[in-house]
Amino acid sequence: MKLHKDAFLKKYNPNRTLDKALASGIAAAVQHNSLYRKELLPERKETVVCVWRAYLKELIKRYKHPQSVE
């Protein structure tokens, strides 16, 4: 499994940066979904992405260490 994970990261995030991982993850999440209203300004879309990114960064802190089954 680690071999496949390393190959994936080498291809899509070779420097293993958090910002690249977040950008790719968010882009993949909205790729096939209509997340935004058609008339929404690009600046507002960027605000949504910034809030989403901040939320994910906070979520990462909770799962940085192994979790128990509970």
Residue pairs with C-beta under 8 A, 6 or more apart in sequence:
9 16
12 24
13 20
13 21
13 24
18 57
18 60
22 53
22 56
22 57
25 56
26 49
26 52
26 53
26 56
29 35
30 36
35 48
36 44
36 45
36 48
